[in-house]
Amino acid sequence: MKEIKYLSRIADKILDMRLEAFGAVQIAGPKWCGKTTTAERRAASVIKMQDPDRREGYLATARTKPSLLLKGDTPRLIDEWQVAPVIWDAVRQAVDERREKGQFILTGSTVIDDDEIMHTGTGRITKMAMYPMSLFESLESNGSISLRRLFDEPDYNIDGEMSQLSIEQLIFAACRGGWPASLDEMSTKAKLLIIKDYIYEICNNDISRVDKKRRNPTLSRLILRSYARNICTPAKKTSMLADVVEDMKGISMPTFDNYVGALERLFIIDDIDAWTPAIRSKTVIRTGKKRCFVDPSIAVASLGASPESLELDLNTFGSIFECLCFRDLRVYSQALCGRLSYYHDRSGLDVDAVLHLEDGRYALIECKLGSREIEEGAKHLLEIKRLVTEKNKAGKKTIFREPDLLIVLTGGEMAYTREDGVKVIPIGCMKD
């Protein structure tokens, strides 16, 4: 059997650092994104709670004396630990007793309710998110432009850096998604089949297993489709519910919320919070979430789209491209301890993404597929910068930091810096 090559992940270094600083690390993220494989490369011993041959024995041990499951060389990986939530408290206790770093790695694909564990694990168990692979990790972005260097080096010259990704290749990458299994050697059709099977498993099985509440697969698909239709917009839940009700009558908002909550616990839905700086009246700035998936392929599959159909509908792909940019920015910003938000106000001024670093620096980012949209994106970025500058000049007590970077991420080929300071960067050049 041919050995499958492991592609390095940005999460590798983050995991190493957290193992050095804490007694245990929890890696959380959607199924199939590579959590277990990444963790296994650091683990000295492994126990897989969903092993069908040993599951019942493991569960019996967890009920009787969970500390027995923790015996083994360290770091010890406990995969899908949420099958027996008591493991969390056992790990916390073991970390307290051993007083050593890097003892355990916990991986899981669902969120556990707080009432299923006794203690938070603060100071003992650190949490890190893991996402599907970015274009740099899947070796499709050439990584010629570093996000870290953009922040750290004001004179960093990006002019002339070239992406080798065509629009057609970007469309296929978005349709296939960043799932490690889809990068194995196989036909194009087989690669696209993986996300279709993923959606089937989520809707028919996982959404009911997450909290042992039976849910309707058809309604699950309709909600995913509604999210996909509103991808990367601050659509209201009432609008999405109305969309769903057109195909399935009698669905209430509590039911809609229940399904969305389950999809969030499975790390499928990953909405973006609003950035609400006081540079305009609070009544002007919108505070709703921007609807998003953890990977653009979920939107594509939920819409029933294909590379061929999206090549003929670049308007739709523009929104999916934004979702792809969000996924990659989430991955790249992890190495910088960053977080994402967006800005939108009732005057129509918006910025697709705001990337905040923990030291207060931030970048305003627009995601524009084609070159004709770059000018519009740059205008939005410069207008936000102007508002911040004017607010500071007004002499109020609160001084707002001006944006450290203005970036337009594109599906184009060449990177350059405009005369107004806006950096135009192909997503096919980006890395952390």
Backbone torsions as a table, in degrees:
resi	resn	phi	psi	omega
1	MET	NA	133.5	-179.0
2	LYS	-72.5	130.3	179.9
3	GLU	-73.5	133.3	179.3
4	ILE	-84.1	126.8	-178.3
5	LYS	-72.2	135.2	177.2
6	TYR	-83.8	125.9	176.1
7	LEU	-91.8	127.1	-177.0
8	SER	-58.5	143.9	179.6
9	ARG	-116.8	148.7	174.4
10	ILE	-62.6	-29.1	178.1
11	ALA	-64.9	-20.7	-179.5
12	ASP	-57.4	-50.3	-177.4
13	LYS	-69.8	-34.8	179.0
14	ILE	-65.6	-41.2	177.9
15	LEU	-64.0	-44.9	178.5
16	ASP	-57.2	-44.6	-177.8
17	MET	-65.6	-40.3	-178.9
18	ARG	-71.8	-35.2	175.3
19	LEU	-64.4	-32.0	178.4
20	GLU	-71.3	-28.4	-173.5
21	ALA	-100.0	-23.0	-173.8
22	PHE	-129.4	162.2	178.7
23	GLY	-72.5	-30.5	-179.5
24	ALA	-147.8	152.7	179.6
25	VAL	-127.6	129.3	172.6
26	GLN	-102.1	123.8	175.3
27	ILE	-103.8	119.2	-178.5
28	ALA	-119.8	144.3	179.4
29	GLY	169.8	174.4	-177.8
30	PRO	-64.3	153.3	176.3
31	LYS	-62.0	152.0	176.9
32	TRP	72.5	8.5	-178.5
33	CYS	-89.3	-4.6	174.9
34	GLY	105.8	13.4	-177.6
35	LYS	-58.3	-50.5	-175.5
36	THR	-65.5	-43.6	-179.4
37	THR	-61.5	-44.1	178.5
38	THR	-63.2	-43.6	-178.9
39	ALA	-66.9	-39.0	-178.6
40	GLU	-61.3	-30.0	-179.4
41	ARG	-71.3	-16.5	177.6
42	ARG	-104.2	-17.8	-172.3
43	ALA	-81.6	145.7	174.4
44	ALA	-95.2	-20.5	174.9
45	SER	-150.3	155.0	-172.0
46	VAL	-137.9	139.3	169.5
47	ILE	-132.0	126.0	-177.5
48	LYS	-107.8	109.1	-172.4
49	MET	-65.9	-21.2	-179.5
50	GLN	-98.3	12.9	174.6
51	ASP	-59.7	114.5	-173.5
52	PRO	-60.4	-28.3	-179.8
53	ASP	-77.5	-21.0	-173.5
54	ARG	-124.9	-4.1	-174.7
55	ARG	-53.4	-50.5	-176.7
56	GLU	-63.1	-38.3	177.6
57	GLY	-66.1	-41.2	177.9
58	TYR	-62.1	-44.0	-178.7
59	LEU	-64.9	-38.3	177.2
60	ALA	-63.9	-41.2	177.6
61	THR	-64.6	-41.1	179.4
62	ALA	-61.7	-36.0	179.3
63	ARG	-72.4	-32.6	-173.8
64	THR	-92.9	-54.2	-178.7
65	LYS	-151.2	83.9	-173.9
66	PRO	-61.6	-23.5	-178.9
67	SER	-61.8	-22.4	178.6
68	LEU	-66.0	-28.2	-180.0
69	LEU	-73.2	-13.5	-176.7
70	LEU	-93.1	-5.1	-179.6
71	LYS	-73.5	132.7	179.9
72	GLY	149.1	167.7	180.0
73	ASP	-61.6	147.9	-178.8
74	THR	-109.3	150.9	-1.0
75	PRO	-65.2	135.7	178.3
76	ARG	-101.0	123.9	179.5
77	LEU	-90.4	127.2	173.2
78	ILE	-115.2	102.4	-173.9
79	ASP	-85.7	134.7	-176.5
80	GLU	54.5	50.8	-177.7
81	TRP	-60.5	-25.1	-174.9
82	GLN	-66.5	-10.9	173.9
83	VAL	-58.6	-33.1	176.9
84	ALA	-131.0	85.6	-173.9
85	PRO	-55.4	-22.5	179.4
86	VAL	-61.5	-19.5	178.9
87	ILE	-59.8	-34.6	-179.5
88	TRP	-56.9	-50.0	-178.4
89	ASP	-68.0	-33.8	177.5
90	ALA	-64.9	-41.6	178.2
91	VAL	-64.6	-44.0	178.7
92	ARG	-58.1	-45.2	179.9
93	GLN	-63.7	-43.5	-179.3
94	ALA	-63.5	-39.6	178.7
95	VAL	-63.1	-41.0	177.8
96	ASP	-61.7	-42.1	-175.9
97	GLU	-74.2	-40.5	-175.7
98	ARG	-78.4	-32.4	-180.0
99	ARG	54.5	41.6	177.5
100	GLU	-129.0	152.1	179.6
101	LYS	-85.5	159.4	172.0
102	GLY	62.6	40.4	-177.2
103	GLN	-84.2	-40.3	-172.8
104	PHE	-138.5	151.1	169.8
105	ILE	-125.0	125.5	177.9
106	LEU	-111.6	129.8	176.6
107	THR	-121.2	146.7	-180.0
108	GLY	-165.0	154.7	-176.3
109	SER	-113.1	11.4	176.3
110	THR	-140.9	157.9	177.0
111	VAL	-90.7	136.6	179.3
112	ILE	-95.1	139.2	175.5
113	ASP	-64.5	145.2	-178.4
114	ASP	-59.8	-29.9	-177.1
115	ASP	-77.1	-2.1	178.1
116	GLU	-90.8	-8.0	176.9
117	ILE	-129.6	151.4	-174.5
118	MET	-84.6	-35.2	-173.8
119	HIS	-128.4	153.7	-177.8
120	THR	-74.2	-27.3	-176.9
121	GLY	86.8	6.3	-178.5
122	THR	-54.3	129.3	179.5
123	GLY	85.2	-16.4	179.3
124	ARG	-111.4	-47.2	-177.5
125	ILE	-114.9	115.2	177.5
126	THR	-94.8	149.0	-177.2
127	LYS	-111.1	136.3	174.0
128	MET	-134.2	141.9	179.2
129	ALA	-90.8	151.1	174.0
130	MET	-133.3	140.4	-174.5
131	TYR	-120.8	166.9	168.8
132	PRO	-56.6	165.0	-172.0
133	MET	-71.0	138.9	173.1
134	SER	-75.0	169.3	178.3
135	LEU	-63.6	-31.6	177.5
136	PHE	-68.8	-40.4	-179.7
137	GLU	-70.5	-30.9	178.3
138	SER	-86.2	7.3	175.8
139	LEU	68.4	23.2	178.2
140	GLU	-98.1	-33.2	169.1
141	SER	-84.8	137.9	-179.0
142	ASN	-79.6	-7.7	175.6
143	GLY	66.0	27.7	-176.9
144	SER	-77.5	-10.8	178.8
145	ILE	-126.5	122.8	-176.1
146	SER	-96.8	128.8	176.6
147	LEU	-63.2	-40.6	179.3
148	ARG	-60.6	-45.9	-179.5
149	ARG	-65.7	-33.0	176.9
150	LEU	-59.5	-39.4	178.6
151	PHE	-76.6	-41.1	-170.5
152	ASP	-85.6	-23.1	-174.7
153	GLU	-123.5	97.9	-178.6
154	PRO	-57.3	-28.8	-178.7
155	ASP	-95.4	11.8	-179.1
156	TYR	-57.7	119.9	-176.1
157	ASN	-93.8	113.4	179.6
158	ILE	-105.4	-5.3	-172.0
159	ASP	-60.2	128.8	176.2
160	GLY	92.2	-8.4	176.2
161	GLU	-64.0	138.6	-172.7
162	MET	-120.0	138.9	172.3
163	SER	-92.7	142.4	177.5
164	GLN	-95.9	4.0	-176.9
165	LEU	-89.9	124.3	174.0
166	SER	-82.8	167.8	176.3
167	ILE	-59.6	-40.2	179.4
168	GLU	-61.6	-39.8	178.9
169	GLN	-69.0	-36.9	176.2
170	LEU	-64.2	-41.4	178.9
171	ILE	-61.4	-45.3	180.0
172	PHE	-64.3	-41.3	-180.0
173	ALA	-61.4	-38.3	178.7
174	ALA	-69.9	-38.2	179.6
175	CYS	-69.5	-38.8	179.9
176	ARG	-74.0	-39.6	-179.3
177	GLY	86.2	174.9	-178.2
178	GLY	-96.3	31.1	-178.7
179	TRP	-81.2	122.9	-176.1
180	PRO	-51.4	-38.9	-177.7
181	ALA	-62.9	-26.5	-178.2
182	SER	-78.9	-4.7	179.3
183	LEU	-95.5	-4.1	177.3
184	ASP	-67.0	162.4	179.3
185	GLU	-70.3	112.9	178.9
186	MET	-164.9	174.1	-178.9
187	SER	-70.4	161.4	178.1
188	THR	-58.5	-43.6	-179.6
189	LYS	-62.0	-39.5	179.8
190	ALA	-65.4	-39.3	179.1
191	LYS	-62.4	-39.9	-179.2
192	LEU	-74.5	-19.8	-179.5
193	LEU	-71.8	-26.6	-175.3
194	ILE	-60.9	-45.1	-178.9
195	ILE	-70.0	-31.6	177.0
196	LYS	-64.2	-41.8	177.5
197	ASP	-67.6	-34.7	178.1
198	TYR	-59.4	-48.9	179.9
199	ILE	-61.9	-40.6	178.8
200	TYR	-59.8	-46.9	-179.1
201	GLU	-64.0	-41.0	179.8
202	ILE	-62.1	-48.8	-173.7
203	CYS	-75.8	-34.6	-175.5
204	ASN	-92.0	-23.1	-174.7
205	ASN	-130.3	-60.1	-169.7
206	ASP	-63.2	-37.0	-177.0
207	ILE	-65.5	-22.9	175.7
208	SER	-91.0	-31.7	-178.6
209	ARG	-74.7	-24.6	-172.0
210	VAL	-56.5	-37.8	176.9
211	ASP	-137.3	20.2	176.5
212	LYS	60.4	37.1	175.5
213	LYS	-119.5	122.7	-176.0
214	ARG	-66.3	127.9	178.6
215	ARG	-128.0	153.5	-174.4
216	ASN	-80.5	119.8	179.5
217	PRO	-59.0	-37.4	-179.7
218	THR	-64.8	-44.6	177.8
219	LEU	-64.3	-37.3	177.7
220	SER	-59.2	-44.5	180.0
221	ARG	-66.6	-39.1	179.8
222	LEU	-63.9	-39.1	178.7
223	ILE	-68.5	-41.0	175.9
224	LEU	-62.2	-39.8	179.6
225	ARG	-65.2	-40.8	178.5
226	SER	-64.3	-41.9	175.2
227	TYR	-59.6	-43.1	-179.1
228	ALA	-64.7	-37.2	178.6
229	ARG	-65.9	-26.5	-178.4
230	ASN	-109.6	21.0	-174.9
231	ILE	-57.3	133.6	176.4
232	CYS	62.0	32.1	171.7
233	THR	-127.7	155.0	176.5
234	PRO	-84.6	49.3	-177.3
235	ALA	-63.0	141.1	178.3
236	LYS	-78.2	149.7	179.4
237	LYS	-62.3	-33.0	179.3
238	THR	-61.9	-36.9	178.9
239	SER	-68.8	-41.5	179.9
240	MET	-69.0	-37.2	176.5
241	LEU	-62.4	-42.9	178.5
242	ALA	-60.3	-37.1	177.5
243	ASP	-62.7	-43.3	-179.5
244	VAL	-67.8	-41.1	-176.4
245	VAL	-63.4	-24.7	177.4
246	GLU	-60.2	-28.9	-178.4
247	ASP	-107.3	-17.5	178.8
248	MET	-143.8	102.5	-175.3
249	LYS	-69.6	156.2	171.7
250	GLY	82.1	10.5	179.8
251	ILE	-85.6	126.2	-178.2
252	SER	-95.2	166.2	177.6
253	MET	-63.1	-41.4	176.3
254	PRO	-58.0	-37.4	177.5
255	THR	-67.4	-43.8	177.5
256	PHE	-58.0	-48.1	179.9
257	ASP	-61.2	-37.6	-180.0
258	ASN	-62.2	-43.6	-179.9
259	TYR	-69.1	-43.8	178.9
260	VAL	-61.7	-41.0	177.9
261	GLY	-60.1	-40.4	178.2
262	ALA	-65.6	-39.9	178.9
263	LEU	-67.7	-32.3	174.8
264	GLU	-68.2	-39.2	179.2
265	ARG	-66.8	-25.2	176.4
266	LEU	-88.6	2.9	179.3
267	PHE	63.6	29.1	177.1
268	ILE	-88.4	-52.6	174.7
269	ILE	-86.0	131.6	-178.6
270	ASP	-141.4	76.7	-175.7
271	ASP	-66.3	157.3	-179.9
272	ILE	-105.8	128.1	179.1
273	ASP	-74.7	155.6	178.8
274	ALA	-82.4	146.3	172.1
275	TRP	-95.5	124.1	-173.7
276	THR	-124.7	63.7	176.4
277	PRO	-69.5	148.5	-176.7
278	ALA	-83.7	51.5	177.3
279	ILE	-95.2	-6.4	173.0
280	ARG	-142.5	171.9	178.3
281	SER	-57.3	141.0	179.8
282	LYS	-61.4	-25.0	179.6
283	THR	-76.1	-12.7	-178.0
284	VAL	-89.8	-38.4	-173.4
285	ILE	-78.4	129.8	177.5
286	ARG	-78.4	141.8	-175.8
287	THR	-117.6	-0.3	180.0
288	GLY	-69.9	163.8	-179.5
289	LYS	-80.4	149.3	172.1
290	LYS	-88.3	127.7	-173.7
291	ARG	-74.7	128.9	-176.6
292	CYS	-153.8	154.4	172.4
293	PHE	-104.7	163.4	178.8
294	VAL	-72.4	-16.4	179.4
295	ASP	-152.2	140.1	-177.3
296	PRO	-63.8	-25.7	-178.4
297	SER	-62.7	-27.0	178.5
298	ILE	-65.9	-40.2	177.0
299	ALA	-64.7	-44.8	-179.1
300	VAL	-59.7	-49.4	-178.0
301	ALA	-66.3	-36.7	-179.3
302	SER	-68.1	-28.8	177.0
303	LEU	-84.3	-10.4	-175.3
304	GLY	71.3	25.5	-178.6
305	ALA	-87.1	172.4	-179.1
306	SER	-146.3	165.5	175.6
307	PRO	-55.2	-40.0	-178.3
308	GLU	-65.7	-43.4	-178.7
309	SER	-69.3	-35.4	-179.6
310	LEU	-73.1	-28.2	175.7
311	GLU	-64.4	-24.2	178.5
312	LEU	-97.5	0.5	-178.6
313	ASP	-140.8	71.7	-177.2
314	LEU	-71.1	-16.7	175.5
315	ASN	-65.0	-47.5	176.1
316	THR	-64.8	-40.8	-179.1
317	PHE	-65.9	-25.6	177.2
318	GLY	-57.7	-40.5	177.9
319	SER	-70.9	-38.3	178.7
320	ILE	-68.4	-35.3	176.1
321	PHE	-60.8	-40.1	177.6
322	GLU	-61.4	-41.5	177.5
323	CYS	-62.3	-40.0	176.4
324	LEU	-61.2	-43.0	178.7
325	CYS	-62.8	-41.0	178.2
326	PHE	-60.9	-45.0	179.1
327	ARG	-57.8	-48.4	-177.7
328	ASP	-66.5	-39.7	178.6
329	LEU	-64.3	-37.5	176.0
330	ARG	-59.8	-45.7	-178.0
331	VAL	-65.7	-49.6	-176.8
332	TYR	-65.0	-38.1	-175.9
333	SER	-73.3	-18.1	177.6
334	GLN	-57.0	-40.2	-179.1
335	ALA	-67.0	-17.6	-180.0
336	LEU	-107.8	9.8	-177.1
337	CYS	56.1	42.8	-176.8
338	GLY	-98.4	167.8	175.6
339	ARG	-141.3	156.5	-176.6
340	LEU	-109.2	144.0	168.1
341	SER	-143.5	-173.1	176.1
342	TYR	-143.6	165.4	178.2
343	TYR	-125.6	136.3	176.2
344	HIS	-156.4	131.2	175.9
345	ASP	-126.3	170.9	-172.0
346	ARG	-73.8	-7.7	175.8
347	SER	-83.4	-5.3	-179.6
348	GLY	99.4	-6.0	178.4
349	LEU	-77.6	126.7	177.8
350	ASP	-145.0	159.4	172.7
351	VAL	-132.7	127.4	-172.9
352	ASP	-57.7	-43.3	-176.2
353	ALA	-146.0	144.1	171.0
354	VAL	-122.7	118.3	-179.2
355	LEU	-101.0	112.9	-176.9
356	HIS	-101.4	134.1	170.4
357	LEU	-98.7	156.6	-174.9
358	GLU	-67.4	-17.1	179.3
359	ASP	-89.8	6.5	176.2
360	GLY	101.2	-17.7	177.4
361	ARG	-68.3	151.5	178.3
362	TYR	-154.2	157.2	178.4
363	ALA	-121.3	138.3	170.7
364	LEU	-95.9	129.6	-171.7
365	ILE	-132.2	130.7	171.3
366	GLU	-110.9	142.4	179.9
367	CYS	-111.9	107.2	-175.5
368	LYS	-126.8	117.9	-174.8
369	LEU	-63.7	-47.5	-173.4
370	GLY	-109.2	164.2	-177.1
371	SER	-67.5	-28.1	-178.5
372	ARG	-68.4	-19.5	-178.1
373	GLU	-93.3	-8.1	-174.7
374	ILE	-62.1	-42.1	-178.4
375	GLU	-60.9	-43.4	178.6
376	GLU	-62.4	-44.9	179.3
377	GLY	-61.0	-43.4	179.9
378	ALA	-62.7	-39.4	179.3
379	LYS	-60.8	-41.4	178.8
380	HIS	-62.4	-45.3	-179.2
381	LEU	-62.0	-45.6	-178.0
382	LEU	-68.0	-32.2	178.4
383	GLU	-67.8	-41.2	176.9
384	ILE	-62.7	-43.7	178.5
385	LYS	-60.3	-41.0	179.3
386	ARG	-63.3	-41.9	179.6
387	LEU	-61.2	-42.3	178.7
388	VAL	-63.5	-44.6	-179.4
389	THR	-61.7	-45.1	-179.8
390	GLU	-65.7	-38.0	178.3
391	LYS	-62.1	-41.0	179.3
392	ASN	-67.5	-37.2	-179.9
393	LYS	-69.3	-20.5	-178.0
394	ALA	-68.8	-11.2	174.6
395	GLY	80.8	20.1	177.1
396	LYS	-72.0	162.7	-178.1
397	LYS	-64.2	-39.2	-177.6
398	THR	-81.8	123.0	177.4
399	ILE	-105.3	125.6	-179.1
400	PHE	-95.6	136.4	175.5
401	ARG	-68.8	134.6	174.9
402	GLU	-74.9	151.6	-178.7
403	PRO	-58.6	138.6	179.8
404	ASP	-81.8	-25.0	-179.4
405	LEU	-142.5	141.9	170.3
406	LEU	-120.1	117.1	-172.2
407	ILE	-130.6	135.0	166.8
408	VAL	-110.7	112.1	174.9
409	LEU	-84.3	131.5	-175.1
410	THR	-129.6	168.8	172.0
411	GLY	-95.6	13.0	-177.6
412	GLY	-80.7	-165.0	-171.7
413	GLU	-106.4	-37.7	-169.8
414	MET	-115.4	139.4	175.0
415	ALA	-92.0	145.3	176.3
416	TYR	-162.3	161.5	176.4
417	THR	-108.1	123.8	180.0
418	ARG	-73.0	163.8	179.0
419	GLU	-62.1	-27.0	179.3
420	ASP	-85.0	3.4	176.6
421	GLY	94.8	-9.3	178.5
422	VAL	-70.5	130.9	179.7
423	LYS	-97.4	124.4	178.4
424	VAL	-100.6	117.4	-171.0
425	ILE	-130.9	123.7	173.7
426	PRO	-66.0	137.2	177.8
427	ILE	-61.4	-24.1	178.7
428	GLY	-77.0	5.7	174.4
429	CYS	-112.4	-9.0	-168.5
430	MET	-81.9	149.5	167.8
431	LYS	-151.3	178.5	178.8
432	ASP	-71.3	NA	NA
